[in-house]
Amino acid sequence: MSHLGLLLLGLAFSWLWRAQVRLDRAGSWAQRWQWAWIHFLLPPLFLLTTALALAWMGPRGQMAGAGGWFSYGCALLVLAAAAGLALRWIGEYWCSCQRAHRQALAQVNLCGFSAYVLDLEIPFAAQVGVWNSQLVVSRGLLQQLDEEHLRAVLIHEEAHRHYRDTLWMLAVGWLRRLSAWLPNTELLWQELLTLRELRADRWAAQRVDPLVLGEALLQVVSYGRGQQPSNAWVGFALEMDPPPGGRLQERIEALLQPKGPEASGPSPSRESWGWLGLALLPLLAIPFHT
């Protein structure tokens, strides 16, 4: 296979894999989790390893065939775009974290949690940071919720810190931007965010009354309906951590189930690793290039 053929194969595989995605919420939570990760990660990773293999082999060689220089240039362009998007995404997130600390009114203790308070009317809470994230809440949230419901929201946010969701979603957010041109990228992104919120809800429900947590979600949505965040940092944070209104009914129903999805989340199965292993196939072409 020529270099051009390998490039076309990578593009065709990535596009067709995503094009056939059909969201199915009939399966178990664990099945939905595995399905969403595989379909989200595999196409961009396959495309990146294809570009890496072409860049490694260079524009010349017995395997190059027609389009050697063209394929080589395209591969370098893909890798440069991936690196540029990664640096920009990290830079934006770092600036947003610094902006949050500068604009915080104070660092306070809320129900046993250390949090930074922002001067915003919209009810808002999120984890900010990468590895050791910090809790950020808005003045509007403190005004609208009583202590019991506020504690439920804060424990939900502590679940995100427990699972290092800010680190994982920072990496996945980069792949989202890189594969924005592929079909169903936004659909899978929203599914991953919903499943992440369901996991955090279940973790919190083991520590507070699930009904209280559900009431807190409803109150935040009710108070925040129709309000748009005017702060640029909050807009960025909401992209990483959408407001509780997203698929609220599904989250409430999950909280009311006697046995919801396991709070720890499913570990990757052998089948999942096998599917993701397909992303490494383009690298197998390197030993055959001379």
C-alpha positions as CSV (number, residue, x, y, z in Angstrom):
1,M,0.0,0.0,0.0
2,S,1.3,3.5,-0.9
3,H,1.6,6.3,1.5
4,L,-1.4,8.0,-0.2
5,G,-3.4,4.8,0.2
6,L,-2.6,4.7,3.9
7,L,-3.7,8.3,4.3
8,L,-7.0,7.7,2.5
9,L,-7.5,4.6,4.6
10,G,-7.1,6.6,7.8
11,L,-9.5,9.3,6.7
12,A,-12.1,6.8,5.4
13,F,-12.0,4.6,8.5
14,S,-12.3,7.6,10.9
15,W,-15.3,9.1,8.9
16,L,-17.2,5.8,8.4
17,W,-16.7,4.7,12.0
18,R,-18.3,7.9,13.3
19,A,-20.9,8.1,10.6
20,Q,-22.6,4.9,11.7
21,V,-22.9,6.0,15.3
22,R,-26.5,5.7,16.6
23,L,-27.0,6.6,20.3
24,D,-28.7,3.8,22.2
25,R,-29.7,4.4,25.9
26,A,-31.4,1.0,26.2
27,G,-28.3,-0.8,27.4
28,S,-26.8,-0.7,30.9
29,W,-24.9,2.2,32.2
30,A,-21.6,0.3,31.9
31,Q,-22.4,-0.6,28.3
32,R,-23.1,3.0,27.4
33,W,-19.9,4.1,29.1
34,Q,-17.7,1.6,27.1
35,W,-19.6,2.3,23.9
36,A,-19.2,6.1,24.1
37,W,-15.5,5.9,24.9
38,I,-14.7,3.6,22.0
39,H,-16.6,5.5,19.4
40,F,-15.3,8.9,20.6
41,L,-11.6,7.9,21.0
42,L,-10.9,5.5,18.2
43,P,-11.4,7.7,15.0
44,P,-9.1,10.6,16.1
45,L,-6.5,8.2,17.6
46,F,-6.5,6.1,14.4
47,L,-6.0,9.3,12.3
48,L,-3.2,10.5,14.6
49,T,-1.3,7.2,14.4
50,T,-1.8,7.2,10.6
51,A,-0.2,10.7,10.5
52,L,2.6,9.6,12.8
53,A,3.4,6.5,10.7
54,L,3.5,8.6,7.5
55,A,5.7,11.2,9.1
56,W,8.0,8.6,10.5
57,M,8.4,6.9,7.1
58,G,9.1,10.1,5.3
59,P,8.3,11.1,1.6
60,R,10.6,8.5,0.0
61,G,10.9,4.8,0.0
62,Q,9.8,1.6,-1.8
63,M,6.4,1.8,-0.1
64,A,5.8,5.5,-0.8
65,G,4.3,5.1,-4.3
66,A,2.3,8.0,-5.7
67,G,1.7,11.0,-3.6
68,G,4.7,10.5,-1.3
69,W,5.4,14.1,-0.7
70,F,1.7,15.0,-0.6
71,S,1.0,12.4,2.0
72,Y,4.0,13.4,4.0
73,G,2.9,17.0,4.0
74,C,-0.6,16.1,5.0
75,A,0.7,14.0,7.9
76,L,2.9,16.8,9.1
77,L,0.0,19.2,8.8
78,V,-2.2,16.9,10.9
79,L,0.4,16.5,13.6
80,A,1.1,20.3,13.7
81,A,-2.6,21.0,14.0
82,A,-3.0,18.5,16.8
83,A,0.0,20.0,18.7
84,G,-1.3,23.5,18.1
85,L,-4.8,22.7,19.3
86,A,-3.4,21.0,22.4
87,L,-1.2,24.0,23.3
88,R,-4.1,26.4,22.7
89,W,-6.6,24.3,24.7
90,I,-4.1,24.0,27.6
91,G,-3.4,27.7,27.4
92,E,-7.1,28.7,27.5
93,Y,-7.7,26.4,30.4
94,W,-4.7,27.7,32.4
95,C,-5.8,31.3,31.7
96,S,-9.3,30.5,32.9
97,C,-8.0,29.1,36.1
98,Q,-5.9,32.1,36.8
99,R,-8.8,34.4,36.0
100,A,-11.0,32.5,38.4
101,H,-8.5,33.0,41.2
102,R,-8.1,36.7,40.5
103,Q,-11.9,37.4,40.3
104,A,-12.7,35.3,43.4
105,L,-14.3,37.4,46.2
106,A,-12.9,35.2,48.9
107,Q,-11.8,31.7,49.8
108,V,-14.2,30.3,52.3
109,N,-15.1,27.1,54.1
110,L,-18.5,25.7,52.9
111,C,-19.8,22.6,54.7
112,G,-16.3,21.4,55.2
113,F,-15.1,22.2,51.7
114,S,-12.7,24.9,50.8
115,A,-14.1,27.0,47.9
116,Y,-13.5,30.2,45.9
117,V,-16.6,32.4,45.6
118,L,-17.2,34.3,42.3
119,D,-19.4,37.4,42.1
120,L,-22.0,35.9,39.8
121,E,-25.7,35.8,40.0
122,I,-26.1,32.6,38.1
123,P,-26.0,29.4,40.3
124,F,-22.8,27.8,39.4
125,A,-20.3,25.3,40.9
126,A,-17.3,23.6,39.2
127,Q,-13.9,22.1,39.8
128,V,-11.0,24.1,38.4
129,G,-7.5,22.8,37.9
130,V,-5.9,19.7,36.4
131,W,-4.7,17.2,39.0
132,N,-5.5,18.8,42.3
133,S,-8.5,20.8,41.3
134,Q,-10.2,23.4,43.4
135,L,-13.8,24.1,44.0
136,V,-15.3,27.3,42.6
137,V,-18.9,28.5,43.4
138,S,-20.9,31.5,42.5
139,R,-22.5,34.0,44.9
140,G,-25.9,33.1,43.3
141,L,-25.5,29.5,44.3
142,L,-24.9,30.4,48.0
143,Q,-27.9,32.7,48.0
144,Q,-30.4,30.2,46.4
145,L,-29.6,27.0,48.3
146,D,-29.9,26.2,51.9
147,E,-27.2,24.4,53.8
148,E,-28.5,20.9,53.2
149,H,-28.9,21.3,49.4
150,L,-25.7,23.2,49.1
151,R,-23.8,20.4,50.8
152,A,-25.3,17.9,48.3
153,V,-24.1,20.0,45.4
154,L,-20.6,20.4,46.9
155,I,-20.4,16.6,47.4
156,H,-21.3,16.1,43.8
157,E,-18.5,18.4,42.8
158,E,-16.2,16.5,45.2
159,A,-17.0,13.4,43.1
160,H,-15.5,15.1,40.1
161,R,-12.4,15.8,42.1
162,H,-12.2,12.2,43.3
163,Y,-12.3,10.9,39.7
164,R,-9.9,13.5,38.4
165,D,-12.5,14.5,35.8
166,T,-10.9,17.8,35.1
167,L,-7.7,16.0,33.9
168,W,-9.6,13.4,31.8
169,M,-12.0,15.9,30.2
170,L,-9.1,18.3,29.4
171,A,-7.6,15.5,27.3
172,V,-10.9,14.5,25.8
173,G,-11.8,18.1,25.1
174,W,-8.6,18.4,23.0
175,L,-9.7,15.3,20.9
176,R,-13.2,16.9,20.6
177,R,-11.7,20.0,19.0
178,L,-9.4,17.9,16.8
179,S,-12.2,15.7,15.5
180,A,-14.9,18.4,15.3
181,W,-15.1,17.8,11.5
182,L,-16.1,14.2,12.0
183,P,-19.8,13.3,12.2
184,N,-21.5,12.8,15.6
185,T,-18.6,14.3,17.6
186,E,-20.9,16.6,19.6
187,L,-23.4,13.8,20.1
188,L,-20.7,11.6,21.7
189,W,-19.2,14.5,23.7
190,Q,-22.6,15.2,25.3
191,E,-23.1,11.5,26.0
192,L,-19.7,11.4,27.8
193,L,-20.5,14.4,29.8
194,T,-23.9,13.0,30.8
195,L,-22.3,9.7,31.9
196,R,-19.7,11.5,33.8
197,E,-22.5,13.5,35.7
198,L,-24.4,10.3,36.3
199,R,-21.3,8.7,37.9
200,A,-20.7,11.8,40.1
201,D,-24.4,11.7,41.1
202,R,-24.2,8.1,42.2
203,W,-21.0,8.8,44.2
204,A,-22.7,11.7,45.9
205,A,-25.8,9.7,46.5
206,Q,-23.8,7.3,48.7
207,R,-23.0,10.2,51.0
208,V,-26.2,12.3,51.0
209,D,-29.9,11.6,50.5
210,P,-30.5,11.1,46.8
211,L,-33.7,13.0,47.1
212,V,-31.9,16.0,48.5
213,L,-29.4,15.9,45.6
214,G,-32.2,15.7,43.1
215,E,-34.0,18.6,44.7
216,A,-30.8,20.6,44.6
217,L,-30.4,19.9,40.9
218,L,-34.0,21.1,40.3
219,Q,-33.5,24.2,42.3
220,V,-30.4,25.2,40.4
221,V,-32.1,24.7,37.1
222,S,-35.2,26.6,38.2
223,Y,-33.2,29.6,39.5
224,G,-30.7,29.6,36.6
225,R,-33.3,29.2,33.8
226,G,-33.0,32.0,31.2
227,Q,-29.8,33.4,32.7
228,Q,-26.7,33.5,30.5
229,P,-23.2,33.8,32.0
230,S,-21.6,37.0,31.1
231,N,-18.2,36.1,32.4
232,A,-15.9,34.6,29.7
233,W,-14.3,32.2,32.2
234,V,-17.7,30.8,33.3
235,G,-18.6,30.2,29.6
236,F,-15.4,28.1,29.3
237,A,-16.1,26.2,32.5
238,L,-19.7,25.4,31.3
239,E,-18.2,23.9,28.2
240,M,-16.3,21.5,30.5
241,D,-19.1,21.1,33.1
242,P,-22.5,21.8,31.6
243,P,-25.3,23.1,33.8
244,P,-27.5,20.4,35.6
245,G,-30.3,21.1,33.1
246,G,-28.6,18.9,30.5
247,R,-30.6,15.6,30.5
248,L,-31.9,16.5,34.0
249,Q,-34.8,14.0,33.8
250,E,-32.3,11.1,33.2
251,R,-30.2,12.1,36.1
252,I,-33.2,12.4,38.5
253,E,-34.6,9.0,37.4
254,A,-31.1,7.5,38.0
255,L,-31.0,8.9,41.5
256,L,-34.5,7.5,42.3
257,Q,-33.6,4.0,41.2
258,P,-33.0,1.6,44.1
259,K,-29.8,0.4,42.5
260,G,-28.3,2.9,40.1
261,P,-25.1,2.6,38.1
262,E,-22.1,1.7,40.2
263,A,-20.4,4.8,41.5
264,S,-16.9,3.7,40.8
265,G,-17.6,3.4,37.1
266,P,-16.8,0.4,34.9
267,S,-13.2,-0.5,34.3
268,P,-12.2,-1.0,30.6
269,S,-12.9,-4.5,29.4
270,R,-10.7,-6.6,27.2
271,E,-13.1,-6.0,24.4
272,S,-12.7,-2.2,24.9
273,W,-8.9,-2.4,24.8
274,G,-9.2,-4.6,21.7
275,W,-11.2,-2.0,19.8
276,L,-8.9,0.8,20.9
277,G,-6.0,-1.4,19.8
278,L,-7.2,-0.8,16.2
279,A,-5.8,2.7,16.5
280,L,-2.3,1.2,16.5
281,L,-2.7,-0.7,13.2
282,P,-1.2,2.1,11.0
283,L,2.1,1.8,13.0
284,L,2.5,-1.7,11.7
285,A,3.2,-0.3,8.3
286,I,6.5,1.2,9.5
287,P,8.6,-2.0,9.5
288,F,7.6,-2.7,5.9
289,H,8.9,0.7,4.7
290,T,12.4,0.8,3.2
